[in-house]
Amino acid sequence: MPNYRNYWKEAGYLDEMNAAEAAIAEGRTDELPKYLTDRWLADCTLYGPAARIREGSTNGATPASRPRSWCHSRPTAVR
């Protein structure tokens, strides 16, 4: 989905998303997993041994929680 790829480009994953878009445009969607690098995976998911998952879920680490890719939102007051 283009909106997700644009988000990840802005978050610092330009090379990965450009490679993924080229593969999509050329019909090589079976290659997409190789463009989702370990760096990208580590920054947007909790994965690995159970102890790492438990630690990440209790210390506030959530997908895309690194400073370069964190999105803040605030509730809007209704008047």
mmJSON file of the N, C-alpha and C atoms, coordinates in Angstrom:
{"data_MODEL":{"atom_site":{
"group_PDB":["ATOM","ATOM","ATOM","ATOM","ATOM","ATOM","ATOM","ATOM","ATOM","ATOM","ATOM","ATOM","ATOM","ATOM","ATOM","ATOM","ATOM","ATOM","ATOM","ATOM","ATOM","ATOM","ATOM","ATOM","ATOM","ATOM","ATOM","ATOM","ATOM","ATOM","ATOM","ATOM","ATOM","ATOM","ATOM","ATOM","ATOM","ATOM","ATOM","ATOM","ATOM","ATOM","ATOM","ATOM","ATOM","ATOM","ATOM","ATOM","ATOM","ATOM","ATOM","ATOM","ATOM","ATOM","ATOM","ATOM","ATOM","ATOM","ATOM","ATOM","ATOM","ATOM","ATOM","ATOM","ATOM","ATOM","ATOM","ATOM","ATOM","ATOM","ATOM","ATOM","ATOM","ATOM","ATOM","ATOM","ATOM","ATOM","ATOM","ATOM","ATOM","ATOM","ATOM","ATOM","ATOM","ATOM","ATOM","ATOM","ATOM","ATOM","ATOM","ATOM","ATOM","ATOM","ATOM","ATOM","ATOM","ATOM","ATOM","ATOM","ATOM","ATOM","ATOM","ATOM","ATOM","ATOM","ATOM","ATOM","ATOM","ATOM","ATOM","ATOM","ATOM","ATOM","ATOM","ATOM","ATOM","ATOM","ATOM","ATOM","ATOM","ATOM","ATOM","ATOM","ATOM","ATOM","ATOM","ATOM","ATOM","ATOM","ATOM","ATOM","ATOM","ATOM","ATOM","ATOM","ATOM","ATOM","ATOM","ATOM","ATOM","ATOM","ATOM","ATOM","ATOM","ATOM","ATOM","ATOM","ATOM","ATOM","ATOM","ATOM","ATOM","ATOM","ATOM","ATOM","ATOM","ATOM","ATOM","ATOM","ATOM","ATOM","ATOM","ATOM","ATOM","ATOM","ATOM","ATOM","ATOM","ATOM","ATOM","ATOM","ATOM","ATOM","ATOM","ATOM","ATOM","ATOM","ATOM","ATOM","ATOM","ATOM","ATOM","ATOM","ATOM","ATOM","ATOM","ATOM","ATOM","ATOM","ATOM","ATOM","ATOM","ATOM","ATOM","ATOM","ATOM","ATOM","ATOM","ATOM","ATOM","ATOM","ATOM","ATOM","ATOM","ATOM","ATOM","ATOM","ATOM","ATOM","ATOM","ATOM","ATOM","ATOM","ATOM","ATOM","ATOM","ATOM","ATOM","ATOM","ATOM","ATOM","ATOM","ATOM","ATOM","ATOM","ATOM","ATOM","ATOM","ATOM","ATOM","ATOM","ATOM","ATOM","ATOM","ATOM","ATOM"],
"id":[1,2,3,4,5,6,7,8,9,10,11,12,13,14,15,16,17,18,19,20,21,22,23,24,25,26,27,28,29,30,31,32,33,34,35,36,37,38,39,40,41,42,43,44,45,46,47,48,49,50,51,52,53,54,55,56,57,58,59,60,61,62,63,64,65,66,67,68,69,70,71,72,73,74,75,76,77,78,79,80,81,82,83,84,85,86,87,88,89,90,91,92,93,94,95,96,97,98,99,100,101,102,103,104,105,106,107,108,109,110,111,112,113,114,115,116,117,118,119,120,121,122,123,124,125,126,127,128,129,130,131,132,133,134,135,136,137,138,139,140,141,142,143,144,145,146,147,148,149,150,151,152,153,154,155,156,157,158,159,160,161,162,163,164,165,166,167,168,169,170,171,172,173,174,175,176,177,178,179,180,181,182,183,184,185,186,187,188,189,190,191,192,193,194,195,196,197,198,199,200,201,202,203,204,205,206,207,208,209,210,211,212,213,214,215,216,217,218,219,220,221,222,223,224,225,226,227,228,229,230,231,232,233,234,235,236,237],
"type_symbol":["N","C","C","N","C","C","N","C","C","N","C","C","N","C","C","N","C","C","N","C","C","N","C","C","N","C","C","N","C","C","N","C","C","N","C","C","N","C","C","N","C","C","N","C","C","N","C","C","N","C","C","N","C","C","N","C","C","N","C","C","N","C","C","N","C","C","N","C","C","N","C","C","N","C","C","N","C","C","N","C","C","N","C","C","N","C","C","N","C","C","N","C","C","N","C","C","N","C","C","N","C","C","N","C","C","N","C","C","N","C","C","N","C","C","N","C","C","N","C","C","N","C","C","N","C","C","N","C","C","N","C","C","N","C","C","N","C","C","N","C","C","N","C","C","N","C","C","N","C","C","N","C","C","N","C","C","N","C","C","N","C","C","N","C","C","N","C","C","N","C","C","N","C","C","N","C","C","N","C","C","N","C","C","N","C","C","N","C","C","N","C","C","N","C","C","N","C","C","N","C","C","N","C","C","N","C","C","N","C","C","N","C","C","N","C","C","N","C","C","N","C","C","N","C","C","N","C","C","N","C","C","N","C","C","N","C","C"],
"label_atom_id":["N","CA","C","N","CA","C","N","CA","C","N","CA","C","N","CA","C","N","CA","C","N","CA","C","N","CA","C","N","CA","C","N","CA","C","N","CA","C","N","CA","C","N","CA","C","N","CA","C","N","CA","C","N","CA","C","N","CA","C","N","CA","C","N","CA","C","N","CA","C","N","CA","C","N","CA","C","N","CA","C","N","CA","C","N","CA","C","N","CA","C","N","CA","C","N","CA","C","N","CA","C","N","CA","C","N","CA","C","N","CA","C","N","CA","C","N","CA","C","N","CA","C","N","CA","C","N","CA","C","N","CA","C","N","CA","C","N","CA","C","N","CA","C","N","CA","C","N","CA","C","N","CA","C","N","CA","C","N","CA","C","N","CA","C","N","CA","C","N","CA","C","N","CA","C","N","CA","C","N","CA","C","N","CA","C","N","CA","C","N","CA","C","N","CA","C","N","CA","C","N","CA","C","N","CA","C","N","CA","C","N","CA","C","N","CA","C","N","CA","C","N","CA","C","N","CA","C","N","CA","C","N","CA","C","N","CA","C","N","CA","C","N","CA","C","N","CA","C","N","CA","C","N","CA","C","N","CA","C","N","CA","C","N","CA","C","N","CA","C","N","CA","C","N","CA","C"],
"label_alt_id":[null,null,null,null,null,null,null,null,null,null,null,null,null,null,null,null,null,null,null,null,null,null,null,null,null,null,null,null,null,null,null,null,null,null,null,null,null,null,null,null,null,null,null,null,null,null,null,null,null,null,null,null,null,null,null,null,null,null,null,null,null,null,null,null,null,null,null,null,null,null,null,null,null,null,null,null,null,null,null,null,null,null,null,null,null,null,null,null,null,null,null,null,null,null,null,null,null,null,null,null,null,null,null,null,null,null,null,null,null,null,null,null,null,null,null,null,null,null,null,null,null,null,null,null,null,null,null,null,null,null,null,null,null,null,null,null,null,null,null,null,null,null,null,null,null,null,null,null,null,null,null,null,null,null,null,null,null,null,null,null,null,null,null,null,null,null,null,null,null,null,null,null,null,null,null,null,null,null,null,null,null,null,null,null,null,null,null,null,null,null,null,null,null,null,null,null,null,null,null,null,null,null,null,null,null,null,null,null,null,null,null,null,null,null,null,null,null,null,null,null,null,null,null,null,null,null,null,null,null,null,null,null,null,null,null,null,null],
"label_comp_id":["MET","MET","MET","PRO","PRO","PRO","ASN","ASN","ASN","TYR","TYR","TYR","ARG","ARG","ARG","ASN","ASN","ASN","TYR","TYR","TYR","TRP","TRP","TRP","LYS","LYS","LYS","GLU","GLU","GLU","ALA","ALA","ALA","GLY","GLY","GLY","TYR","TYR","TYR","LEU","LEU","LEU","ASP","ASP","ASP","GLU","GLU","GLU","MET","MET","MET","ASN","ASN","ASN","ALA","ALA","ALA","ALA","ALA","ALA","GLU","GLU","GLU","ALA","ALA","ALA","ALA","ALA","ALA","ILE","ILE","ILE","ALA","ALA","ALA","GLU","GLU","GLU","GLY","GLY","GLY","ARG","ARG","ARG","THR","THR","THR","ASP","ASP","ASP","GLU","GLU","GLU","LEU","LEU","LEU","PRO","PRO","PRO","LYS","LYS","LYS","TYR","TYR","TYR","LEU","LEU","LEU","THR","THR","THR","ASP","ASP","ASP","ARG","ARG","ARG","TRP","TRP","TRP","LEU","LEU","LEU","ALA","ALA","ALA","ASP","ASP","ASP","CYS","CYS","CYS","THR","THR","THR","LEU","LEU","LEU","TYR","TYR","TYR","GLY","GLY","GLY","PRO","PRO","PRO","ALA","ALA","ALA","ALA","ALA","ALA","ARG","ARG","ARG","ILE","ILE","ILE","ARG","ARG","ARG","GLU","GLU","GLU","GLY","GLY","GLY","SER","SER","SER","THR","THR","THR","ASN","ASN","ASN","GLY","GLY","GLY","ALA","ALA","ALA","THR","THR","THR","PRO","PRO","PRO","ALA","ALA","ALA","SER","SER","SER","ARG","ARG","ARG","PRO","PRO","PRO","ARG","ARG","ARG","SER","SER","SER","TRP","TRP","TRP","CYS","CYS","CYS","HIS","HIS","HIS","SER","SER","SER","ARG","ARG","ARG","PRO","PRO","PRO","THR","THR","THR","ALA","ALA","ALA","VAL","VAL","VAL","ARG","ARG","ARG"],
"label_asym_id":["A","A","A","A","A","A","A","A","A","A","A","A","A","A","A","A","A","A","A","A","A","A","A","A","A","A","A","A","A","A","A","A","A","A","A","A","A","A","A","A","A","A","A","A","A","A","A","A","A","A","A","A","A","A","A","A","A","A","A","A","A","A","A","A","A","A","A","A","A","A","A","A","A","A","A","A","A","A","A","A","A","A","A","A","A","A","A","A","A","A","A","A","A","A","A","A","A","A","A","A","A","A","A","A","A","A","A","A","A","A","A","A","A","A","A","A","A","A","A","A","A","A","A","A","A","A","A","A","A","A","A","A","A","A","A","A","A","A","A","A","A","A","A","A","A","A","A","A","A","A","A","A","A","A","A","A","A","A","A","A","A","A","A","A","A","A","A","A","A","A","A","A","A","A","A","A","A","A","A","A","A","A","A","A","A","A","A","A","A","A","A","A","A","A","A","A","A","A","A","A","A","A","A","A","A","A","A","A","A","A","A","A","A","A","A","A","A","A","A","A","A","A","A","A","A","A","A","A","A","A","A","A","A","A","A","A","A"],
"label_entity_id":["1","1","1","1","1","1","1","1","1","1","1","1","1","1","1","1","1","1","1","1","1","1","1","1","1","1","1","1","1","1","1","1","1","1","1","1","1","1","1","1","1","1","1","1","1","1","1","1","1","1","1","1","1","1","1","1","1","1","1","1","1","1","1","1","1","1","1","1","1","1","1","1","1","1","1","1","1","1","1","1","1","1","1","1","1","1","1","1","1","1","1","1","1","1","1","1","1","1","1","1","1","1","1","1","1","1","1","1","1","1","1","1","1","1","1","1","1","1","1","1","1","1","1","1","1","1","1","1","1","1","1","1","1","1","1","1","1","1","1","1","1","1","1","1","1","1","1","1","1","1","1","1","1","1","1","1","1","1","1","1","1","1","1","1","1","1","1","1","1","1","1","1","1","1","1","1","1","1","1","1","1","1","1","1","1","1","1","1","1","1","1","1","1","1","1","1","1","1","1","1","1","1","1","1","1","1","1","1","1","1","1","1","1","1","1","1","1","1","1","1","1","1","1","1","1","1","1","1","1","1","1","1","1","1","1","1","1"],
"label_seq_id":[1,1,1,2,2,2,3,3,3,4,4,4,5,5,5,6,6,6,7,7,7,8,8,8,9,9,9,10,10,10,11,11,11,12,12,12,13,13,13,14,14,14,15,15,15,16,16,16,17,17,17,18,18,18,19,19,19,20,20,20,21,21,21,22,22,22,23,23,23,24,24,24,25,25,25,26,26,26,27,27,27,28,28,28,29,29,29,30,30,30,31,31,31,32,32,32,33,33,33,34,34,34,35,35,35,36,36,36,37,37,37,38,38,38,39,39,39,40,40,40,41,41,41,42,42,42,43,43,43,44,44,44,45,45,45,46,46,46,47,47,47,48,48,48,49,49,49,50,50,50,51,51,51,52,52,52,53,53,53,54,54,54,55,55,55,56,56,56,57,57,57,58,58,58,59,59,59,60,60,60,61,61,61,62,62,62,63,63,63,64,64,64,65,65,65,66,66,66,67,67,67,68,68,68,69,69,69,70,70,70,71,71,71,72,72,72,73,73,73,74,74,74,75,75,75,76,76,76,77,77,77,78,78,78,79,79,79],
"pdbx_PDB_ins_code":[null,null,null,null,null,null,null,null,null,null,null,null,null,null,null,null,null,null,null,null,null,null,null,null,null,null,null,null,null,null,null,null,null,null,null,null,null,null,null,null,null,null,null,null,null,null,null,null,null,null,null,null,null,null,null,null,null,null,null,null,null,null,null,null,null,null,null,null,null,null,null,null,null,null,null,null,null,null,null,null,null,null,null,null,null,null,null,null,null,null,null,null,null,null,null,null,null,null,null,null,null,null,null,null,null,null,null,null,null,null,null,null,null,null,null,null,null,null,null,null,null,null,null,null,null,null,null,null,null,null,null,null,null,null,null,null,null,null,null,null,null,null,null,null,null,null,null,null,null,null,null,null,null,null,null,null,null,null,null,null,null,null,null,null,null,null,null,null,null,null,null,null,null,null,null,null,null,null,null,null,null,null,null,null,null,null,null,null,null,null,null,null,null,null,null,null,null,null,null,null,null,null,null,null,null,null,null,null,null,null,null,null,null,null,null,null,null,null,null,null,null,null,null,null,null,null,null,null,null,null,null,null,null,null,null,null,null],
"Cartn_x":[0.839,0.0,0.89,0.666,1.53,1.619,0.526,0.588,1.544,1.578,2.523,3.958,4.163,5.514,5.999,5.124,5.514,5.881,5.113,5.438,6.83,7.098,8.388,9.537,9.296,10.336,10.693,9.666,9.9,10.569,10.364,10.949,12.39,12.914,14.322,14.585,13.578,13.733,13.527,14.157,13.998,14.483,15.662,16.201,15.3,14.845,13.999,12.684,12.066,10.771,10.903,11.986,12.203,12.401,13.151,13.358,12.046,11.239,9.945,9.03,9.022,8.171,8.605,9.909,10.402,9.96,10.055,9.634,8.133,7.334,5.886,5.593,6.245,6.011,6.386,7.374,7.847,7.182,6.209,5.489,6.264,7.28,8.113,7.721,6.432,5.964,6.464,6.837,7.392,8.728,9.384,10.671,10.533,9.332,9.156,9.774,9.678,10.265,11.759,12.495,13.938,14.241,13.273,13.489,13.11,12.469,12.131,13.271,14.252,15.517,15.376,16.412,16.436,16.334,16.957,16.894,15.445,14.738,13.331,12.486,12.702,11.938,12.143,13.388,13.682,13.043,12.899,12.327,10.801,10.165,8.702,7.969,8.7,8.048,8.792,8.131,8.781,8.914,10.125,10.331,11.545,11.687,12.835,12.418,13.367,13.077,11.981,11.288,10.179,10.601,11.804,12.265,12.341,12.792,12.874,11.474,10.537,9.163,8.565,8.753,8.223,8.83,10.141,10.815,10.289,10.183,9.708,8.277,7.448,6.041,5.815,6.731,6.556,7.288,8.252,8.981,8.495,7.369,6.795,7.239,8.081,8.509,7.362,6.929,5.853,6.299,5.612,5.997,6.159,7.205,7.524,7.75,8.327,8.503,9.831,10.68,11.947,11.675,12.496,12.223,12.045,12.799,12.707,11.399,10.667,9.442,8.211,8.315,7.2,6.231,4.962,3.916,3.135,2.996,2.203,0.834,-0.147,-1.476,-2.088,-2.912,-3.59,-5.072,-5.834,-7.277,-7.619,-8.627,-9.091,-10.329,-10.329,-11.484,-12.635,-13.786,-14.996,-15.635,-15.923,-16.506,-17.925],
"Cartn_y":[-1.173,0.0,1.244,2.123,3.299,4.161,4.333,5.198,4.636,3.328,2.721,2.873,2.642,2.787,4.22,5.198,6.599,6.89,6.333,6.505,5.951,4.738,4.121,4.845,5.431,6.249,7.425,8.124,9.267,8.857,7.63,7.134,6.665,6.736,6.412,5.126,4.568,3.302,3.497,4.523,4.877,3.762,3.223,2.167,0.94,0.527,-0.656,-0.462,0.701,0.934,1.17,1.828,1.991,0.633,-0.251,-1.597,-2.369,-2.24,-2.919,-2.381,-1.069,-0.487,-0.924,-1.018,-1.489,-2.932,-3.756,-5.155,-5.238,-4.419,-4.412,-3.988,-2.918,-2.403,-3.425,-4.258,-5.259,-6.617,-6.679,-7.925,-8.99,-8.586,-9.532,-9.531,-9.62,-9.525,-10.673,-11.793,-12.896,-12.528,-11.469,-11.021,-10.032,-9.553,-8.502,-8.814,-10.043,-10.285,-9.952,-10.087,-9.803,-8.31,-7.456,-6.016,-5.478,-6.28,-5.89,-6.352,-5.489,-5.821,-6.076,-6.669,-6.896,-5.574,-4.528,-3.199,-2.716,-2.831,-2.43,-3.278,-4.591,-5.5,-5.187,-4.938,-4.646,-3.336,-2.385,-1.093,-1.077,-2.046,-1.955,-3.137,-4.083,-5.224,-5.63,-6.397,-7.098,-8.542,-9.037,-10.409,-10.99,-12.294,-12.961,-13.865,-14.149,-15.028,-14.443,-15.323,-14.912,-13.842,-13.944,-12.955,-11.56,-11.456,-10.159,-9.589,-10.44,-9.985,-9.472,-10.248,-9.815,-8.483,-8.343,-7.097,-5.934,-6.124,-5.054,-4.664,-5.622,-5.298,-4.646,-4.819,-4.204,-2.876,-2.59,-1.323,-0.264,-0.509,0.496,0.395,-0.57,-0.729,-1.336,-0.618,-1.089,-0.904,-1.48,-1.275,0.204,0.501,1.87,2.806,2.309,3.142,3.874,3.632,4.358,5.823,6.739,8.166,8.606,8.033,8.506,8.116,7.165,6.743,6.832,7.527,7.609,8.682,8.373,9.34,9.669,10.925,11.352,11.8,11.512,12.037,12.56,13.588,14.159,14.181,13.953,14.101,15.547,15.732,17.071,17.384,18.536,18.939,19.309,18.878,19.24,20.411,21.474,22.674,22.842],
"Cartn_z":[0.0,0.0,0.0,-0.955,-1.094,0.159,0.882,2.066,3.118,3.288,4.231,3.728,2.442,1.902,2.049,1.818,1.998,3.446,4.372,5.794,6.088,5.629,5.926,5.238,4.074,3.428,4.329,4.828,5.706,7.005,7.426,8.671,8.485,7.25,7.036,6.282,5.668,4.956,3.457,2.913,1.514,0.592,0.844,-0.023,-0.046,1.134,1.224,0.468,0.658,0.028,-1.475,-1.917,-3.355,-4.022,-3.381,-3.929,-3.968,-2.926,-2.891,-3.988,-4.188,-5.226,-6.62,-6.84,-8.143,-8.378,-7.359,-7.484,-7.781,-7.109,-7.347,-8.785,-9.231,-10.583,-11.655,-11.36,-12.323,-12.119,-11.21,-10.994,-10.246,-9.501,-8.745,-7.274,-6.994,-5.614,-4.745,-5.35,-4.571,-3.931,-4.406,-3.865,-2.708,-2.43,-1.419,-0.066,0.453,1.774,1.874,0.803,0.896,1.018,0.691,0.812,2.185,2.989,4.356,5.258,5.396,6.038,7.539,8.11,9.554,10.31,9.793,10.432,10.467,9.345,9.283,10.225,10.179,11.021,12.506,12.907,14.315,14.765,13.851,14.211,14.229,13.6,13.515,14.134,14.703,15.341,16.599,17.41,18.512,18.048,17.967,17.52,18.223,18.139,18.728,19.87,20.755,21.888,22.784,23.481,24.35,25.352,25.893,26.875,26.255,25.022,24.346,24.117,23.74,23.512,24.818,25.905,27.205,27.621,27.473,27.855,27.022,25.732,24.853,25.126,25.482,25.714,27.069,28.001,29.317,29.453,28.581,28.706,27.728,27.073,26.192,24.749,24.426,23.042,22.243,21.254,20.387,18.946,17.996,16.596,16.273,15.538,15.11,16.287,17.372,18.563,18.598,17.642,17.611,17.31,17.839,17.673,16.224,15.294,13.917,13.25,13.831,13.167,14.069,15.163,16.105,15.65,15.665,15.323,16.585,16.872,18.022,17.532,18.304,17.988,19.268,19.151,20.306,20.034,21.086,20.897,20.595,19.808,19.468,20.292,20.914,21.707,20.793,21.159,20.415,21.13,20.391,21.016,20.623],
"occupancy":[1.0,1.0,1.0,1.0,1.0,1.0,1.0,1.0,1.0,1.0,1.0,1.0,1.0,1.0,1.0,1.0,1.0,1.0,1.0,1.0,1.0,1.0,1.0,1.0,1.0,1.0,1.0,1.0,1.0,1.0,1.0,1.0,1.0,1.0,1.0,1.0,1.0,1.0,1.0,1.0,1.0,1.0,1.0,1.0,1.0,1.0,1.0,1.0,1.0,1.0,1.0,1.0,1.0,1.0,1.0,1.0,1.0,1.0,1.0,1.0,1.0,1.0,1.0,1.0,1.0,1.0,1.0,1.0,1.0,1.0,1.0,1.0,1.0,1.0,1.0,1.0,1.0,1.0,1.0,1.0,1.0,1.0,1.0,1.0,1.0,1.0,1.0,1.0,1.0,1.0,1.0,1.0,1.0,1.0,1.0,1.0,1.0,1.0,1.0,1.0,1.0,1.0,1.0,1.0,1.0,1.0,1.0,1.0,1.0,1.0,1.0,1.0,1.0,1.0,1.0,1.0,1.0,1.0,1.0,1.0,1.0,1.0,1.0,1.0,1.0,1.0,1.0,1.0,1.0,1.0,1.0,1.0,1.0,1.0,1.0,1.0,1.0,1.0,1.0,1.0,1.0,1.0,1.0,1.0,1.0,1.0,1.0,1.0,1.0,1.0,1.0,1.0,1.0,1.0,1.0,1.0,1.0,1.0,1.0,1.0,1.0,1.0,1.0,1.0,1.0,1.0,1.0,1.0,1.0,1.0,1.0,1.0,1.0,1.0,1.0,1.0,1.0,1.0,1.0,1.0,1.0,1.0,1.0,1.0,1.0,1.0,1.0,1.0,1.0,1.0,1.0,1.0,1.0,1.0,1.0,1.0,1.0,1.0,1.0,1.0,1.0,1.0,1.0,1.0,1.0,1.0,1.0,1.0,1.0,1.0,1.0,1.0,1.0,1.0,1.0,1.0,1.0,1.0,1.0,1.0,1.0,1.0,1.0,1.0,1.0,1.0,1.0,1.0,1.0,1.0,1.0,1.0,1.0,1.0,1.0,1.0,1.0],
"B_iso_or_equiv":[0.0,0.0,0.0,0.0,0.0,0.0,0.0,0.0,0.0,0.0,0.0,0.0,0.0,0.0,0.0,0.0,0.0,0.0,0.0,0.0,0.0,0.0,0.0,0.0,0.0,0.0,0.0,0.0,0.0,0.0,0.0,0.0,0.0,0.0,0.0,0.0,0.0,0.0,0.0,0.0,0.0,0.0,0.0,0.0,0.0,0.0,0.0,0.0,0.0,0.0,0.0,0.0,0.0,0.0,0.0,0.0,0.0,0.0,0.0,0.0,0.0,0.0,0.0,0.0,0.0,0.0,0.0,0.0,0.0,0.0,0.0,0.0,0.0,0.0,0.0,0.0,0.0,0.0,0.0,0.0,0.0,0.0,0.0,0.0,0.0,0.0,0.0,0.0,0.0,0.0,0.0,0.0,0.0,0.0,0.0,0.0,0.0,0.0,0.0,0.0,0.0,0.0,0.0,0.0,0.0,0.0,0.0,0.0,0.0,0.0,0.0,0.0,0.0,0.0,0.0,0.0,0.0,0.0,0.0,0.0,0.0,0.0,0.0,0.0,0.0,0.0,0.0,0.0,0.0,0.0,0.0,0.0,0.0,0.0,0.0,0.0,0.0,0.0,0.0,0.0,0.0,0.0,0.0,0.0,0.0,0.0,0.0,0.0,0.0,0.0,0.0,0.0,0.0,0.0,0.0,0.0,0.0,0.0,0.0,0.0,0.0,0.0,0.0,0.0,0.0,0.0,0.0,0.0,0.0,0.0,0.0,0.0,0.0,0.0,0.0,0.0,0.0,0.0,0.0,0.0,0.0,0.0,0.0,0.0,0.0,0.0,0.0,0.0,0.0,0.0,0.0,0.0,0.0,0.0,0.0,0.0,0.0,0.0,0.0,0.0,0.0,0.0,0.0,0.0,0.0,0.0,0.0,0.0,0.0,0.0,0.0,0.0,0.0,0.0,0.0,0.0,0.0,0.0,0.0,0.0,0.0,0.0,0.0,0.0,0.0,0.0,0.0,0.0,0.0,0.0,0.0,0.0,0.0,0.0,0.0,0.0,0.0],
"pdbx_formal_charge":[null,null,null,null,null,null,null,null,null,null,null,null,null,null,null,null,null,null,null,null,null,null,null,null,null,null,null,null,null,null,null,null,null,null,null,null,null,null,null,null,null,null,null,null,null,null,null,null,null,null,null,null,null,null,null,null,null,null,null,null,null,null,null,null,null,null,null,null,null,null,null,null,null,null,null,null,null,null,null,null,null,null,null,null,null,null,null,null,null,null,null,null,null,null,null,null,null,null,null,null,null,null,null,null,null,null,null,null,null,null,null,null,null,null,null,null,null,null,null,null,null,null,null,null,null,null,null,null,null,null,null,null,null,null,null,null,null,null,null,null,null,null,null,null,null,null,null,null,null,null,null,null,null,null,null,null,null,null,null,null,null,null,null,null,null,null,null,null,null,null,null,null,null,null,null,null,null,null,null,null,null,null,null,null,null,null,null,null,null,null,null,null,null,null,null,null,null,null,null,null,null,null,null,null,null,null,null,null,null,null,null,null,null,null,null,null,null,null,null,null,null,null,null,null,null,null,null,null,null,null,null,null,null,null,null,null,null],
"auth_seq_id":[1,1,1,2,2,2,3,3,3,4,4,4,5,5,5,6,6,6,7,7,7,8,8,8,9,9,9,10,10,10,11,11,11,12,12,12,13,13,13,14,14,14,15,15,15,16,16,16,17,17,17,18,18,18,19,19,19,20,20,20,21,21,21,22,22,22,23,23,23,24,24,24,25,25,25,26,26,26,27,27,27,28,28,28,29,29,29,30,30,30,31,31,31,32,32,32,33,33,33,34,34,34,35,35,35,36,36,36,37,37,37,38,38,38,39,39,39,40,40,40,41,41,41,42,42,42,43,43,43,44,44,44,45,45,45,46,46,46,47,47,47,48,48,48,49,49,49,50,50,50,51,51,51,52,52,52,53,53,53,54,54,54,55,55,55,56,56,56,57,57,57,58,58,58,59,59,59,60,60,60,61,61,61,62,62,62,63,63,63,64,64,64,65,65,65,66,66,66,67,67,67,68,68,68,69,69,69,70,70,70,71,71,71,72,72,72,73,73,73,74,74,74,75,75,75,76,76,76,77,77,77,78,78,78,79,79,79],
"auth_comp_id":["MET","MET","MET","PRO","PRO","PRO","ASN","ASN","ASN","TYR","TYR","TYR","ARG","ARG","ARG","ASN","ASN","ASN","TYR","TYR","TYR","TRP","TRP","TRP","LYS","LYS","LYS","GLU","GLU","GLU","ALA","ALA","ALA","GLY","GLY","GLY","TYR","TYR","TYR","LEU","LEU","LEU","ASP","ASP","ASP","GLU","GLU","GLU","MET","MET","MET","ASN","ASN","ASN","ALA","ALA","ALA","ALA","ALA","ALA","GLU","GLU","GLU","ALA","ALA","ALA","ALA","ALA","ALA","ILE","ILE","ILE","ALA","ALA","ALA","GLU","GLU","GLU","GLY","GLY","GLY","ARG","ARG","ARG","THR","THR","THR","ASP","ASP","ASP","GLU","GLU","GLU","LEU","LEU","LEU","PRO","PRO","PRO","LYS","LYS","LYS","TYR","TYR","TYR","LEU","LEU","LEU","THR","THR","THR","ASP","ASP","ASP","ARG","ARG","ARG","TRP","TRP","TRP","LEU","LEU","LEU","ALA","ALA","ALA","ASP","ASP","ASP","CYS","CYS","CYS","THR","THR","THR","LEU","LEU","LEU","TYR","TYR","TYR","GLY","GLY","GLY","PRO","PRO","PRO","ALA","ALA","ALA","ALA","ALA","ALA","ARG","ARG","ARG","ILE","ILE","ILE","ARG","ARG","ARG","GLU","GLU","GLU","GLY","GLY","GLY","SER","SER","SER","THR","THR","THR","ASN","ASN","ASN","GLY","GLY","GLY","ALA","ALA","ALA","THR","THR","THR","PRO","PRO","PRO","ALA","ALA","ALA","SER","SER","SER","ARG","ARG","ARG","PRO","PRO","PRO","ARG","ARG","ARG","SER","SER","SER","TRP","TRP","TRP","CYS","CYS","CYS","HIS","HIS","HIS","SER","SER","SER","ARG","ARG","ARG","PRO","PRO","PRO","THR","THR","THR","ALA","ALA","ALA","VAL","VAL","VAL","ARG","ARG","ARG"],
"auth_asym_id":["A","A","A","A","A","A","A","A","A","A","A","A","A","A","A","A","A","A","A","A","A","A","A","A","A","A","A","A","A","A","A","A","A","A","A","A","A","A","A","A","A","A","A","A","A","A","A","A","A","A","A","A","A","A","A","A","A","A","A","A","A","A","A","A","A","A","A","A","A","A","A","A","A","A","A","A","A","A","A","A","A","A","A","A","A","A","A","A","A","A","A","A","A","A","A","A","A","A","A","A","A","A","A","A","A","A","A","A","A","A","A","A","A","A","A","A","A","A","A","A","A","A","A","A","A","A","A","A","A","A","A","A","A","A","A","A","A","A","A","A","A","A","A","A","A","A","A","A","A","A","A","A","A","A","A","A","A","A","A","A","A","A","A","A","A","A","A","A","A","A","A","A","A","A","A","A","A","A","A","A","A","A","A","A","A","A","A","A","A","A","A","A","A","A","A","A","A","A","A","A","A","A","A","A","A","A","A","A","A","A","A","A","A","A","A","A","A","A","A","A","A","A","A","A","A","A","A","A","A","A","A","A","A","A","A","A","A"],
"auth_atom_id":["N","CA","C","N","CA","C","N","CA","C","N","CA","C","N","CA","C","N","CA","C","N","CA","C","N","CA","C","N","CA","C","N","CA","C","N","CA","C","N","CA","C","N","CA","C","N","CA","C","N","CA","C","N","CA","C","N","CA","C","N","CA","C","N","CA","C","N","CA","C","N","CA","C","N","CA","C","N","CA","C","N","CA","C","N","CA","C","N","CA","C","N","CA","C","N","CA","C","N","CA","C","N","CA","C","N","CA","C","N","CA","C","N","CA","C","N","CA","C","N","CA","C","N","CA","C","N","CA","C","N","CA","C","N","CA","C","N","CA","C","N","CA","C","N","CA","C","N","CA","C","N","CA","C","N","CA","C","N","CA","C","N","CA","C","N","CA","C","N","CA","C","N","CA","C","N","CA","C","N","CA","C","N","CA","C","N","CA","C","N","CA","C","N","CA","C","N","CA","C","N","CA","C","N","CA","C","N","CA","C","N","CA","C","N","CA","C","N","CA","C","N","CA","C","N","CA","C","N","CA","C","N","CA","C","N","CA","C","N","CA","C","N","CA","C","N","CA","C","N","CA","C","N","CA","C","N","CA","C","N","CA","C","N","CA","C","N","CA","C","N","CA","C","N","CA","C"],
"pdbx_PDB_model_num":[1,1,1,1,1,1,1,1,1,1,1,1,1,1,1,1,1,1,1,1,1,1,1,1,1,1,1,1,1,1,1,1,1,1,1,1,1,1,1,1,1,1,1,1,1,1,1,1,1,1,1,1,1,1,1,1,1,1,1,1,1,1,1,1,1,1,1,1,1,1,1,1,1,1,1,1,1,1,1,1,1,1,1,1,1,1,1,1,1,1,1,1,1,1,1,1,1,1,1,1,1,1,1,1,1,1,1,1,1,1,1,1,1,1,1,1,1,1,1,1,1,1,1,1,1,1,1,1,1,1,1,1,1,1,1,1,1,1,1,1,1,1,1,1,1,1,1,1,1,1,1,1,1,1,1,1,1,1,1,1,1,1,1,1,1,1,1,1,1,1,1,1,1,1,1,1,1,1,1,1,1,1,1,1,1,1,1,1,1,1,1,1,1,1,1,1,1,1,1,1,1,1,1,1,1,1,1,1,1,1,1,1,1,1,1,1,1,1,1,1,1,1,1,1,1,1,1,1,1,1,1,1,1,1,1,1,1]
}}}
